[in-house]
């Protein structure tokens, strides 16, 4: 253990899913990531812990981990003891940041209090039943394992709370908004916020002077229109199903087509939900895979359905970019991020080809030589709009937010 390890304060960032706990540890007040890892198959006697320290040294353990509390205890044991320890005692953890999918009304990160917990349980569990209960379990586990250490919830929806009402409302009877909180919330907010802030740094301009379209293309995909640092529109909606076509999600579809399908195939609500969320998108159209790498491979070997899926994917992203150019009255920058956005030159090229009249010109050579995990400018000299590839880092964003927040507000 280094001498630093005995003194430094760290932020622990957790992303708790139904059967996994992902974590990263940053030095408080800095961007240095000291460790990261994941506990998979939580709830099983064969849970797997993968831990990676700053030098890239990896450690792996198979253990009987019954719940999130035990998972977090195991993570702490990696951080505090053993060959790759980065701190000496629990008290060096200044705060724990939780990625929470749905924040309901919250437009800012919050320090967890009894009131916040009650709101999360009463309101957001219903809005995001597949995510928020597990995020919440992580918060309660930390309260038990690290008593006295502040917990901060950073919501995927928060960055989008600045949308104007005419952008977030749906054209259905107003009473459903009042009664069931049906409106657009948007997701991936921390990622959109992070990459737009990096773009502003790269452009050497204040975010308050910029208009940016962020394009997060992963298994789940979404776009955001950001004006002067504030999000004014985003493609995901009440749930992450709305918007562009994704790995397994349909994205935008005429709701009447869904009703028709339910009748014609005699489908129940859960079956329909599974079809739209898990069997559609790249997977549903290609019939082979939800993974863009596989789609690209199949397309190369002449698979017409894979080519159709790829073309639909790119076309739909392009349409959203076009609509956000209209919303923003032009943009200073377009930013690609996440698995596909960062790694697939072909997808970026296809999305932005033939857009010269919109002031967007890709430099094909630059686009094809982007280095993994490094920000890159891929637009040509004559492009009015700067086009970037910027690796997302939601955990770093959460850690930076935690450095700014007043942790005593409890
Ligand atoms: P998640 O939404 O699960 O966080 P990611 O951001 O990790 O997803 O993105 C996963 C997607 O990124 C997958 O479709 C995967 O195929 C795609 N991807 C990763 N690397 C590449 C690559 N080199 N080329 C094309 N697609 C890639």
Boltz pocket constraint, residues with backbone or C-beta under 6 A from the ligand:
constraints:
  - pocket:
      binder: B
      contacts: [[A, 217], [A, 218], [A, 219], [A, 220], [A, 247], [A, 290], [A, 291], [A, 292], [A, 293], [A, 294], [A, 296], [A, 338], [A, 339], [A, 340], [A, 343], [A, 344]]
      max_distance: 6.0
